[in-house]
Amino acid sequence: MSLLKAKLASQVPDLKDRVRNLGKNYGSKVISEVSVEQVLGGMRGIKSLICDTSEVGLDYGLVIRGIPILELTDKLPEDVLWLMLTGSLPTEEESKDLQREINERMEVPEYIWNILKAFPKDAHPMSLLSALVTALGYESKFKREYDKGLKKDLYWEYTLEDSLDLIAKMPVIASAIYRTRFGKGDIIKPKKDLDWGANYAYMLGVEGNMDEWYKLMRMYMVVHCDHESGNVSAFTSHVVGSALSDVYYSLAAGLNGLAGPLHGLANQECLKFVLETLEKFGKVPSDEELKAFAKERLDKGLVIPGYGHAVLRVTDPRFTASVEWGKKVIPNDDRFVMVEKLFNIVPDLLIEQGKAKDPWPNVDAATGALLYHYGIKEFEYYTVIFSVSRALGICSQLILSRAMGEPITRPKSVTMDWLEKTVTK
């Protein structure tokens, strides 16, 4: 038994006891009220999900198992996966054991490459990723054991097995999509002596300062790994998984949500705005020029991509991590200089005009400029990189959900007639 599986096995009984005791002793206690505004506004703020892997505070941002994300940016993604699942960071022995286990699961079946080759040359990278993850479901150990008659107490174990298999293969598949879709040459196989994040960076085939590139990819994988369970991709995966669909089906469903313009496409929209602004001025504009341009844009009712967040009321700490990295490594890159200038100008303008409850930037305002600097210039691919990272959190949530024995998700819907009659009584 792997060290991770052994650690989880020791924790699952207590987790089940907590669920059982809460239901038995406090099952009828009300923890949230629902307003008409929330029903009409996408269920925003309704407390109705369990997510132990992470939380997002209005005034402090992303916290992974009690540890602020800014304290984790120098950790390996595998270590943060361990943290999300167990509640503590791994020892050196545990970390190496998990790296070894993931590296041993990276082999991708040949039929996946045949499917990839069969797609149209101009297919969207997210369509490719979703299809290949779904196709990998043929390998599901959970489904195979469930069909034999799997006991409920073992659901989490085979969900863990599928999750580790899928997490291991995600960067292999994602890098192959990049190289195939954008004509970068042959698929690059992973190296057994590299960690998960560095392997992804290596397989993309980027040339240049590889030490920097590896560090950036590790950090990117960490800061994007999870963001509670109410966002579109995590929630969709949770709902699908609650029907006992395997991890492959569940993650693929979430990735289809991540591909939506309001969720996972923000980083490319932010970078597109930066590049268009540089092209407009033919240089990095002065502060005065940029302020006038941004104000004119806001006066026309347009947005500044990357500014304003659906949840946070402070600067996204993941943005802070990206900016601090950029200051140390690529301070003179024009695109990064623009990111810094926008940060110094846009929030004050938004406050002056009262156009946003939260005028501060989210992570997407910075990450695109970092990827672009190292040669990943194909905007359509950025959401795939996001997806590889987010697989860590989504899979962790699914494993813990099975360990807790959560039931199928089935909220009650109402008609507009019922809503109108109820609120006007």
N, C-alpha and C positions, 0 to 999 in steps of 0.2 A: 504494500500500500504506500502511495506517495505521502510525503510529509504534509502536503496541503490537505489531502483527503483525510488523513489521520487527525489533523487539527480540527477540521470541520466535523468529523464524526464525534469528536469529544464535546463539541459545542451544540450540536443539533438537539439533543434531549432537553437542555436548558431553554433553548429557543422555543421548542414546542410547549414546554411548561409555561413560559411567559404568555404565549398566545392563549393557551387553555385557561389560565388564571384570569387574564384580562376579560375574556369572553364570559367566564362564569361569574366573576365578581362585579364587573362593571359593564356588562353587555348593554344595559339600557341607558347608560349615561350619555347625555348629549354633549358633543365636543365641537359642533359647528352648526351655524344656521345658514340657510341658503336664501339669497335675495333674488328678486326678479332680474335685477341687473346681472347677477352671476349666471343665471340660467340663459339669458340672452347673450351673454358675453363670453361664451366658450368655457363655462364652469370655472372661471378664474378665481383662485383663492379658496375654493371649497376643499376643506380638509377631509379627504376620503380615501387616501392611499397610504400604505406602509412602505417606507423606503429607508432602510438602515445603512445603505452604502454611502449616501451623501445627503447633505441638506444645503439649502441656499437661503441665507438670511438677507433681508432687505438692506441691512446696514453693514454687512460684512462679506457677502458673497459666498462662494463655494467652499464647503468644509467637507473633507472626506473622513468619515469615522472620527469626528472630533478634532481633526488636524486641518488648519487652514491650508488652502491649496498652495499659497506662497511658500509654505514650509516643505513642500513635496516636489518642487520643480527640479531638484537635483537627484531625485530618486529614479530608479528604473521603472518602466511601466509594469513589469511583472511584480515588483514589490508593492506597487499601488493596487494591483489586482489582489494580491494576498491581503492587503490592508482592508479592501472593500469587503472581502469574504469573511475575514476572521476578526476584524476590529483592532488588529495590531500589525505593525510592520514586521517583516520576517527577519530572522537571524541570518547571518551570512550563509550558514548551512542550508537553511530553508530556502533562501533566495536562489542559491546555486541549484538546489534540487528542482525548483520550479522551472528555472531556465533550461535545465537538462530535459525535463519532461516536455516542455513546449517544443524545444528543438527536435525532439524525437517524433513529434506529431506533424511536422511541416510538409511531409510528402503529399502531393496533390494527385488524385487519380487522373489517368490519361483522358478519360471521357470529358473531364472539365475543360481541357485544352481543345478538344474537338468541338465542344459547344461554343467556346470563345471564338474559334476560327469561323464558325458558321454565321456569326452575326454580321449585319451590314457594316461596311467600313466606317460609316459615320454615326453609328449607334452611340447614344449617350453613355458615358462611363458608368453612371449610376444604374442604368438599365442592365448593363453587363454584370455589375456587381450583384444586384438583386437576383438576377437569373442564376448566376453561378453559385451563390449561397443557397438558393432554393434547391438547385440540382445536387449540391453536396448532401442534402438531406437523405439521399440514398444510403449514406454511410451511418445514419443515426443509430447509435447503440440504445438510446432510450426507446425509440420506436420498436426496435427488434425485441427488446426485453419486455416491453409493454404488451406486444402481441402474444408473447408466451404466457403472460399473466404475472405482471410485476406488482409486488406489494407496495402499498403507498409509502411505507417507511423508506423504501429504496429509490423513490422517484428522484430525490435530490442527487443521489450518487451517480445515476446515469445521465442526469442533466449536467452534472459536473464533467463527466467524461466527454459528452458532446461539446460542451463549452470549451474545454481545453483543446479538443481537436479543431474546433472552428476558429478559436482565437489564434492558434498556431498557424492555420492556413490562410487567415485573412490577409496578412501582408504579402504572402506569396501570390495569391490571386490578384490582389489590388495592384501590385507592381507589374504583373503580367498584363493586366488591362492597360496600364499606362504605356508600356512598351509596345504592345500590339496596336492599340487604338491610335497612338500618335506617331507610329513609324519610327520607334527608337531602336529597333534592332531585335535580336533574339531575346527570349525570356531568360532572365538571370536566376539561377538557382541559389537558395540560401546557403550561408556558411554556418557550419555547426559551432564555430567558436565565437560567434557574435550573439549579443543579446537581441531580444525581440525587436526593439525599436531601431537599433543599429542595422539589423538585418533588413528591415523594410527600407531604410535609407539606402543601403547598399544595393538592393535589388532594383531600385528605381534607375540605377545607372548614372546618377548625377556625377559630374566630374568637378574637381576642385579640392578645397580643404575638407577632407573627409571627416576629420576629427570634429570640426565645427558642425558639419552637416549631421553627423550622428547625434551630437549633443542637442541640436535643434529638434531633430525628429523625436528623440526621447522626451524632451520637454513638451512638444506638441501632443504626443500621445498621452502624457500625464494630465495636462490642463484641460483636455477635451474629453477625458474618459467618462465622466458622469456629471449629471446636473439634476439630481432628484429623479423622481419617476413620473412627474406630471407633464414633462415636455412631450411633444408629439411622438418622437421616435421611441422613447422609453415606455410611454403609456400604451402605444400601439402594440409593442412587443409584449408588454404585460398582459393586455387583453387577449391577444392571440395565444400566449403561453398559458393563460388561465384555463383554456379549453383543452389543455394537455397536448397541444401541438408541440412538436420537438423544437429545440433551440434554433435549428436552421430555418424552419418556417417562421418562427417568432421574430428572429433577427431580421430576416428578409422583409417581413411586414414593416418593421420599424424603419428599415433603410428606405423603403418606399415613402414613408412620411418624412424622413430626413431630406429626401430629394426635393421636397416642396420649397418654393421660393421664400416662404415665410419662416423656414426653419434652418435648413443646412446650406443655403446658397448665399448667406449674408457675407461670408468672407470674400467671395469673388466680386460681389457687388461693391464692397468697400474698396478693394484694390482697383476695380474698374474706374471708380470715381477718382482715385488718386492719379491713375495714369492719364485719364482724360483731362484732369486739371493741369498736370504737367505739360501735356500737349497743347492745351489752350494758351498757356503762358510761354511755352517754349523754354522753360527753365523752372527752377523752384521759385515760386513767387515770394515776394517780401511779405511780412506779416500784414502790412497795410493792404496790399493787393489781395491777399487771401481772405482777409476779414471782409473787404468790400464784396468780393465774389460770393462768399458764403452768405452774407446778409442779403444780397440780391436774390440768391437762390431761395432762401427761406421766405423772403417777401413774396415770392411767386407761388408759395405753397408747396415747394419741393422739400425733400428731406436731405439731410447729410447722412449718407449711409454709415451705419456703425454706431450712431449716437441715439441714445434712448434705449431702455431695456424693459422688457415686459414684467420683470420681477424686481431687479436690483434698483436701489436708490443711492448707490455709490458707484464709483469707478469699478468696473469688473476687475477683480484681482488677477484674473487670467490675462487681461490687457496689460496690467502692470508688469506681470512676469515677462510678457513678450517684449514690452518696451525696454525693460531693464536688460534683457538679453541683447536687443538690438543696439543699445547704447554701448555695450561692451564690445560687440563684435562687428557691427556694420554701421557705425555712427554717421558715416559720410555718404551712404547710399541715398540717392535722391528720393526714392520712394519711402524710405524710412524717415528721412528728414521731414517729408510731407506728413507722415503719421504724427510725428511730434508736434509739428506746427498746428495741425488741426486740433490736437488735444489742448493746446494752449489757447486756441481761439474759439472753437465751436461751443463748448459748454457755456461760456459767458454770454454768447449771442443768444443761445436757447433760453437762458435764464431771463435775459432782457426782454425777449419777445414772448415769454410764457408759453412756449410751444411744446414743452415736454415736462412731464412729471419728474423724469430722470434725464437730465441733460448730459450724463456722463457716458463715455464710450464702453462698448462691450468688447469681448475678446476679438471679434471679427474685424474690428477697426485696425488691427495691427498684424495679424498672422499672415494675411495674404502677401504683404510686403516682404516678410521674411522668406516665405516659400519662393517668391519670384526672384529674390536675390540669388538663390542657389540653383536657379535654372528651371524650376517647375513653373512654367509660364502659361500652361494650358488651363484656363479658368475652370473649364468644365470638369476638371479632375479634382478640384479642391475638396468637393464634398465626399469623394471617395476616401481621401486622407482622413477627414473628419470621421467617416464611418468606421475605419479601422480602429481608431481610438475609442469611439463610443461603444464598440462591441465589448470592450472590457467591462463597462458599467452595466450595459443591458444584460449581458450573460450573468454577471454577478447578481443582479436583481432577480433574474429567473431562478438561479440556483437557490437563493435564500427563500424565495416565494415557495418553491417546492418543499424546502426544508420545514417551513412553517405550516405547510398544508393548506395554503390559501385556496379558497373555492373559486369557481368560475366567476368572472366579473360580469355583473348584469344589473346596471343601474335602471331605475324606473324612469320612463319618459312620460311626458304629459302633452296634451294637445294645446294649441293656442287658445281654443275656446275655454278649456279648463283653467288655464292660467289667467285669462281675462276675468272669468267669473270668480275665481278664488280671490284675486287681489282687489276686486271691486265690491265684495260683499260688505 
